[in-house]
Amino acid sequence: MLYFILAIILLAISTFYRVIKGPSIADRIMAMNTIGVMFLLVLVLLSFYFERKIFIDVALVYGVFLFVNVLILDKYFSKPIKEKVGD
């Protein structure tokens, strides 16, 4: 199980490249969210490895924060679409 955790951490580090060099802000937001989900998975795997249920509770709260973070960033960076009426 520790090999899975190590592999996920290495993948998260490699995904960090997309956060730095992303061609658009949407790609960077998606990469940050992906890294967050990977660390959420690491928390769940660590809870099974150490047999501690508190890590799952922390992972659930962290998942809610990730979701709210995506909503806030989407609201902040979204561009309003102007519709032409009567044309």
DODO-595744 format. One record per residue: residue number from 0; residue in one letter; x, y, z of N, C-alpha, C, CB in turn. Coordinates in steps of 0.2 Angstrom, whole numbers. Atoms other than C-alpha are relative to their C-alpha. Glycine has a CB too. Example, Ala and Ser with C-alpha at 12.3 -4.5 7.8 and 13.67 -1.06 7.14 Angstrom:
resi=0 resn=A nc1=4 nc2=-6 nc3=0 cac1=62 cac2=-22 cac3=39 cc1=4 cc2=6 cc3=0 cbc1=-5 cbc2=0 cbc3=6 .
resi=1 resn=S nc1=-4 nc2=-6 nc3=-1 cac1=68 cac2=-5 cac3=36 cc1=-4 cc2=5 cc3=3 cbc1=2 cbc2=2 cbc3=-7 .
//
This chain:
resi=0 resn=M nc1=4 nc2=-6 nc3=0 cac1=0 cac2=0 cac3=0 cc1=4 cc2=6 cc3=0 cbc1=-5 cbc2=0 cbc3=6 .
resi=1 resn=L nc1=-4 nc2=-6 nc3=0 cac1=14 cac2=12 cac3=3 cc1=3 cc2=1 cc3=-7 cbc1=6 cbc2=-1 cbc3=5 .
resi=2 resn=Y nc1=-2 nc2=-2 nc3=7 cac1=20 cac2=10 cac3=-15 cc1=-6 cc2=4 cc3=-4 cbc1=1 cbc2=-7 cbc3=-4 .
resi=3 resn=F nc1=5 nc2=-4 nc3=3 cac1=3 cac2=16 cac3=-20 cc1=0 cc2=7 cc3=2 cbc1=-7 cbc2=-3 cbc3=1 .
resi=4 resn=I nc1=0 nc2=-7 nc3=-3 cac1=4 cac2=31 cac3=-9 cc1=6 cc2=4 cc3=-3 cbc1=1 cbc2=0 cbc3=8 .
resi=5 resn=L nc1=-6 nc2=-3 nc3=3 cac1=22 cac2=35 cac3=-16 cc1=-2 cc2=1 cc3=-7 cbc1=6 cbc2=-5 cbc3=1 .
resi=6 resn=A nc1=2 nc2=-1 nc3=7 cac1=15 cac2=33 cac3=-34 cc1=-4 cc2=6 cc3=-1 cbc1=-3 cbc2=-6 cbc3=-3 .
resi=7 resn=I nc1=5 nc2=-6 nc3=1 cac1=1 cac2=45 cac3=-31 cc1=4 cc2=7 cc3=2 cbc1=-6 cbc2=-1 cbc3=5 .
resi=8 resn=I nc1=-4 nc2=-6 nc3=-1 cac1=13 cac2=58 cac3=-23 cc1=4 cc2=2 cc3=-6 cbc1=4 cbc2=-1 cbc3=7 .
resi=9 resn=L nc1=-5 nc2=-1 nc3=6 cac1=25 cac2=56 cac3=-38 cc1=-5 cc2=3 cc3=-6 cbc1=3 cbc2=-6 cbc3=-2 .
resi=10 resn=L nc1=4 nc2=-3 nc3=6 cac1=10 cac2=59 cac3=-50 cc1=-2 cc2=7 cc3=2 cbc1=-6 cbc2=-5 cbc3=0 .
resi=11 resn=A nc1=2 nc2=-7 nc3=-2 cac1=4 cac2=74 cac3=-40 cc1=6 cc2=5 cc3=-1 cbc1=-2 cbc2=0 cbc3=8 .
resi=12 resn=I nc1=-6 nc2=-5 nc3=1 cac1=22 cac2=82 cac3=-41 cc1=0 cc2=1 cc3=-8 cbc1=6 cbc2=-3 cbc3=3 .
resi=13 resn=S nc1=-1 nc2=-1 nc3=7 cac1=22 cac2=79 cac3=-60 cc1=-6 cc2=4 cc3=-2 cbc1=0 cbc2=-7 cbc3=-3 .
resi=14 resn=T nc1=5 nc2=-5 nc3=2 cac1=5 cac2=87 cac3=-61 cc1=1 cc2=7 cc3=2 cbc1=-7 cbc2=-3 cbc3=3 .
resi=15 resn=F nc1=-2 nc2=-7 nc3=-2 cac1=12 cac2=102 cac3=-53 cc1=3 cc2=4 cc3=-6 cbc1=4 cbc2=0 cbc3=6 .
resi=16 resn=Y nc1=-2 nc2=-4 nc3=7 cac1=20 cac2=106 cac3=-70 cc1=-5 cc2=3 cc3=-3 cbc1=4 cbc2=-6 cbc3=-4 .
resi=17 resn=R nc1=6 nc2=-3 nc3=4 cac1=3 cac2=109 cac3=-77 cc1=-2 cc2=6 cc3=4 cbc1=-6 cbc2=-5 cbc3=-1 .
resi=18 resn=V nc1=2 nc2=-5 nc3=-4 cac1=-1 cac2=121 cac3=-63 cc1=5 cc2=6 cc3=-2 cbc1=1 cbc2=-1 cbc3=8 .
resi=19 resn=I nc1=-5 nc2=-5 nc3=1 cac1=15 cac2=131 cac3=-67 cc1=0 cc2=2 cc3=-7 cbc1=7 cbc2=-2 cbc3=1 .
resi=20 resn=K nc1=-1 nc2=-1 nc3=7 cac1=15 cac2=130 cac3=-86 cc1=-7 cc2=-1 cc3=-4 cbc1=5 cbc2=-4 cbc3=-3 .
resi=21 resn=G nc1=7 nc2=1 nc3=4 cac1=-4 cac2=128 cac3=-90 cc1=-1 cc2=6 cc3=-5 cbc1=-5 cbc2=0 cbc3=5 .
resi=22 resn=P nc1=1 nc2=-5 nc3=5 cac1=-9 cac2=137 cac3=-106 cc1=-5 cc2=5 cc3=2 cbc1=-1 cbc2=-4 cbc3=-6 .
resi=23 resn=S nc1=5 nc2=-5 nc3=-2 cac1=-24 cac2=144 cac3=-98 cc1=-2 cc2=-1 cc3=7 cbc1=-7 cbc2=-2 cbc3=-4 .
resi=24 resn=I nc1=1 nc2=0 nc3=-7 cac1=-31 cac2=148 cac3=-81 cc1=-5 cc2=-6 cc3=2 cbc1=-4 cbc2=6 cbc3=2 .
resi=25 resn=A nc1=4 nc2=6 nc3=-1 cac1=-44 cac2=134 cac3=-83 cc1=4 cc2=-7 cc3=1 cbc1=-5 cbc2=-1 cbc3=-6 .
resi=26 resn=D nc1=-4 nc2=6 nc3=-1 cac1=-30 cac2=121 cac3=-85 cc1=3 cc2=0 cc3=7 cbc1=5 cbc2=0 cbc3=-6 .
resi=27 resn=R nc1=-4 nc2=0 nc3=-6 cac1=-21 cac2=127 cac3=-70 cc1=-5 cc2=-1 cc3=6 cbc1=2 cbc2=7 cbc3=1 .
resi=28 resn=I nc1=5 nc2=2 nc3=-5 cac1=-37 cac2=126 cac3=-59 cc1=-2 cc2=-7 cc3=0 cbc1=-7 cbc2=4 cbc3=-1 .
resi=29 resn=M nc1=1 nc2=7 nc3=0 cac1=-40 cac2=109 cac3=-65 cc1=5 cc2=-4 cc3=2 cbc1=-2 cbc2=-2 cbc3=-8 .
resi=30 resn=A nc1=-5 nc2=3 nc3=-3 cac1=-23 cac2=104 cac3=-61 cc1=1 cc2=0 cc3=7 cbc1=7 cbc2=2 cbc3=-3 .
resi=31 resn=M nc1=0 nc2=-1 nc3=-7 cac1=-24 cac2=111 cac3=-44 cc1=-5 cc2=-5 cc3=3 cbc1=-1 cbc2=7 cbc3=2 .
resi=32 resn=N nc1=5 nc2=5 nc3=-3 cac1=-40 cac2=101 cac3=-41 cc1=2 cc2=-7 cc3=-1 cbc1=-7 cbc2=2 cbc3=-4 .
resi=33 resn=T nc1=-3 nc2=7 nc3=1 cac1=-32 cac2=85 cac3=-48 cc1=5 cc2=-1 cc3=6 cbc1=3 cbc2=-1 cbc3=-6 .
resi=34 resn=I nc1=-5 nc2=1 nc3=-6 cac1=-18 cac2=87 cac3=-35 cc1=-4 cc2=-1 cc3=6 cbc1=5 cbc2=6 cbc3=0 .
resi=35 resn=G nc1=4 nc2=1 nc3=-6 cac1=-31 cac2=90 cac3=-21 cc1=-3 cc2=-7 cc3=0 cbc1=-5 cbc2=5 cbc3=0 .
resi=36 resn=V nc1=3 nc2=7 nc3=0 cac1=-40 cac2=74 cac3=-26 cc1=5 cc2=-5 cc3=1 cbc1=-4 cbc2=-1 cbc3=-6 .
resi=37 resn=M nc1=-5 nc2=5 nc3=-1 cac1=-24 cac2=64 cac3=-26 cc1=2 cc2=0 cc3=7 cbc1=6 cbc2=2 cbc3=-5 .
resi=38 resn=F nc1=-2 nc2=0 nc3=-7 cac1=-19 cac2=70 cac3=-9 cc1=-6 cc2=-2 cc3=5 cbc1=2 cbc2=7 cbc3=2 .
resi=39 resn=L nc1=6 nc2=3 nc3=-4 cac1=-37 cac2=66 cac3=-3 cc1=0 cc2=-8 cc3=0 cbc1=-7 cbc2=2 cbc3=-3 .
resi=40 resn=L nc1=-1 nc2=8 nc3=1 cac1=-34 cac2=48 cac3=-10 cc1=5 cc2=-2 cc3=5 cbc1=1 cbc2=-2 cbc3=-7 .
resi=41 resn=V nc1=-5 nc2=2 nc3=-4 cac1=-18 cac2=48 cac3=0 cc1=-2 cc2=0 cc3=7 cbc1=6 cbc2=5 cbc3=-1 .
resi=42 resn=L nc1=3 nc2=0 nc3=-7 cac1=-27 cac2=52 cac3=16 cc1=-4 cc2=-6 cc3=1 cbc1=-4 cbc2=7 cbc3=1 .
resi=43 resn=V nc1=4 nc2=6 nc3=-1 cac1=-39 cac2=38 cac3=13 cc1=4 cc2=-6 cc3=1 cbc1=-6 cbc2=0 cbc3=-6 .
resi=44 resn=L nc1=-4 nc2=6 nc3=-1 cac1=-26 cac2=26 cac3=10 cc1=4 cc2=-1 cc3=6 cbc1=5 cbc2=0 cbc3=-6 .
resi=45 resn=L nc1=-4 nc2=0 nc3=-6 cac1=-16 cac2=31 cac3=25 cc1=-5 cc2=-2 cc3=6 cbc1=3 cbc2=7 cbc3=2 .
resi=46 resn=S nc1=5 nc2=2 nc3=-6 cac1=-32 cac2=29 cac3=36 cc1=-1 cc2=-8 cc3=0 cbc1=-7 cbc2=3 cbc3=-2 .
resi=47 resn=F nc1=1 nc2=7 nc3=0 cac1=-33 cac2=11 cac3=30 cc1=7 cc2=-3 cc3=2 cbc1=-1 cbc2=-3 cbc3=-7 .
resi=48 resn=Y nc1=-7 nc2=3 nc3=-2 cac1=-14 cac2=8 cac3=33 cc1=1 cc2=1 cc3=7 cbc1=6 cbc2=4 cbc3=-4 .
resi=49 resn=F nc1=-1 nc2=-1 nc3=-7 cac1=-14 cac2=16 cac3=50 cc1=-6 cc2=-3 cc3=4 cbc1=2 cbc2=7 cbc3=2 .
resi=50 resn=E nc1=7 nc2=2 nc3=-3 cac1=-32 cac2=9 cac3=54 cc1=-2 cc2=6 cc3=5 cbc1=2 cbc2=-6 cbc3=4 .
resi=51 resn=R nc1=2 nc2=-5 nc3=-4 cac1=-37 cac2=26 cac3=60 cc1=-6 cc2=3 cc3=-4 cbc1=5 cbc2=6 cbc3=1 .
resi=52 resn=K nc1=6 nc2=-3 nc3=4 cac1=-55 cac2=32 cac3=55 cc1=0 cc2=8 cc3=0 cbc1=-6 cbc2=-2 cbc3=3 .
resi=53 resn=I nc1=0 nc2=-7 nc3=0 cac1=-51 cac2=50 cac3=59 cc1=2 cc2=3 cc3=-7 cbc1=4 cbc2=3 cbc3=6 .
resi=54 resn=F nc1=-3 nc2=-3 nc3=6 cac1=-41 cac2=52 cac3=43 cc1=-6 cc2=0 cc3=-6 cbc1=5 cbc2=-5 cbc3=-3 .
resi=55 resn=I nc1=5 nc2=0 nc3=5 cac1=-57 cac2=48 cac3=33 cc1=-4 cc2=6 cc3=1 cbc1=-4 cbc2=-7 cbc3=0 .
resi=56 resn=D nc1=3 nc2=-6 nc3=-2 cac1=-66 cac2=61 cac3=42 cc1=3 cc2=7 cc3=-3 cbc1=-2 cbc2=1 cbc3=7 .
resi=57 resn=V nc1=-3 nc2=-6 nc3=2 cac1=-53 cac2=74 cac3=38 cc1=0 cc2=0 cc3=-8 cbc1=8 cbc2=-1 cbc3=2 .
resi=58 resn=A nc1=0 nc2=0 nc3=7 cac1=-53 cac2=68 cac3=20 cc1=-7 cc2=2 cc3=-3 cbc1=1 cbc2=-7 cbc3=-3 .
resi=59 resn=L nc1=7 nc2=-2 nc3=2 cac1=-72 cac2=71 cac3=19 cc1=0 cc2=8 cc3=0 cbc1=-5 cbc2=-3 cbc3=4 .
resi=60 resn=V nc1=0 nc2=-8 nc3=-1 cac1=-70 cac2=89 cac3=25 cc1=5 cc2=3 cc3=-5 cbc1=3 cbc2=2 cbc3=7 .
resi=61 resn=Y nc1=-5 nc2=-2 nc3=6 cac1=-55 cac2=91 cac3=13 cc1=-3 cc2=0 cc3=-6 cbc1=6 cbc2=-4 cbc3=0 .
resi=62 resn=G nc1=4 nc2=1 nc3=6 cac1=-66 cac2=85 cac3=-1 cc1=-5 cc2=6 cc3=-1 cbc1=-3 cbc2=-6 cbc3=-1 .
resi=63 resn=V nc1=4 nc2=-6 nc3=0 cac1=-79 cac2=98 cac3=3 cc1=3 cc2=7 cc3=-1 cbc1=-4 cbc2=0 cbc3=7 .
resi=64 resn=F nc1=-4 nc2=-6 nc3=1 cac1=-66 cac2=112 cac3=4 cc1=2 cc2=0 cc3=-8 cbc1=6 cbc2=0 cbc3=4 .
resi=65 resn=L nc1=-2 nc2=0 nc3=7 cac1=-60 cac2=106 cac3=-13 cc1=-6 cc2=2 cc3=-5 cbc1=3 cbc2=-7 cbc3=-2 .
resi=66 resn=F nc1=5 nc2=-1 nc3=4 cac1=-77 cac2=107 cac3=-21 cc1=-2 cc2=8 cc3=1 cbc1=-6 cbc2=-4 cbc3=3 .
resi=67 resn=V nc1=2 nc2=-7 nc3=-1 cac1=-81 cac2=124 cac3=-13 cc1=6 cc2=5 cc3=-4 cbc1=0 cbc2=2 cbc3=7 .
resi=68 resn=N nc1=-5 nc2=-3 nc3=4 cac1=-64 cac2=130 cac3=-20 cc1=-1 cc2=1 cc3=-7 cbc1=7 cbc2=-3 cbc3=2 .
resi=69 resn=V nc1=1 nc2=0 nc3=7 cac1=-68 cac2=125 cac3=-37 cc1=-6 cc2=5 cc3=-2 cbc1=-2 cbc2=-7 cbc3=-3 .
resi=70 resn=L nc1=6 nc2=-4 nc3=1 cac1=-85 cac2=134 cac3=-36 cc1=2 cc2=8 cc3=0 cbc1=-5 cbc2=-1 cbc3=4 .
resi=71 resn=I nc1=-3 nc2=-7 nc3=-1 cac1=-76 cac2=150 cac3=-30 cc1=4 cc2=2 cc3=-6 cbc1=3 cbc2=1 cbc3=7 .
resi=72 resn=L nc1=-4 nc2=-2 nc3=5 cac1=-63 cac2=150 cac3=-43 cc1=-3 cc2=0 cc3=-7 cbc1=6 cbc2=-5 cbc3=-1 .
resi=73 resn=D nc1=4 nc2=-1 nc3=6 cac1=-75 cac2=147 cac3=-57 cc1=-4 cc2=6 cc3=0 cbc1=-5 cbc2=-6 cbc3=0 .
resi=74 resn=K nc1=4 nc2=-6 nc3=0 cac1=-86 cac2=161 cac3=-51 cc1=5 cc2=6 cc3=-1 cbc1=-3 cbc2=1 cbc3=7 .
resi=75 resn=Y nc1=-4 nc2=-5 nc3=1 cac1=-71 cac2=172 cac3=-50 cc1=3 cc2=1 cc3=-7 cbc1=6 cbc2=0 cbc3=5 .
resi=76 resn=F nc1=-3 nc2=0 nc3=7 cac1=-63 cac2=168 cac3=-67 cc1=-4 cc2=-1 cc3=-6 cbc1=6 cbc2=-5 cbc3=0 .
resi=77 resn=S nc1=4 nc2=1 nc3=5 cac1=-78 cac2=165 cac3=-77 cc1=-2 cc2=7 cc3=-3 cbc1=-7 cbc2=-3 cbc3=2 .
resi=78 resn=K nc1=1 nc2=-6 nc3=3 cac1=-82 cac2=178 cac3=-90 cc1=-7 cc2=0 cc3=-2 cbc1=4 cbc2=1 cbc3=-7 .
resi=79 resn=P nc1=7 nc2=0 nc3=2 cac1=-100 cac2=183 cac3=-93 cc1=-1 cc2=0 cc3=-7 cbc1=-3 cbc2=7 cbc3=3 .
resi=80 resn=I nc1=1 nc2=1 nc3=7 cac1=-107 cac2=179 cac3=-110 cc1=-6 cc2=5 cc3=-1 cbc1=-3 cbc2=-7 cbc3=-2 .
resi=81 resn=K nc1=5 nc2=-5 nc3=2 cac1=-116 cac2=194 cac3=-118 cc1=-4 cc2=-3 cc3=-6 cbc1=3 cbc2=7 cbc3=-1 .
resi=82 resn=E nc1=4 nc2=2 nc3=5 cac1=-131 cac2=189 cac3=-128 cc1=-3 cc2=6 cc3=-4 cbc1=-6 cbc2=-5 cbc3=3 .
resi=83 resn=K nc1=3 nc2=-5 nc3=4 cac1=-137 cac2=199 cac3=-142 cc1=-7 cc2=-1 cc3=-1 cbc1=3 cbc2=0 cbc3=-8 .
resi=84 resn=V nc1=8 nc2=1 nc3=0 cac1=-156 cac2=202 cac3=-141 cc1=-2 cc2=4 cc3=-5 cbc1=-3 cbc2=2 cbc3=7 .
resi=85 resn=G nc1=3 nc2=-4 nc3=5 cac1=-165 cac2=207 cac3=-156 cc1=4 cc2=1 cc3=-6 cbc1=-2 cbc2=7 cbc3=2 .
resi=86 resn=D nc1=-4 nc2=0 nc3=6 cac1=-152 cac2=205 cac3=-169 cc1=-1 cc2=-6 cc3=-4 cbc1=8 cbc2=0 cbc3=2 .
//
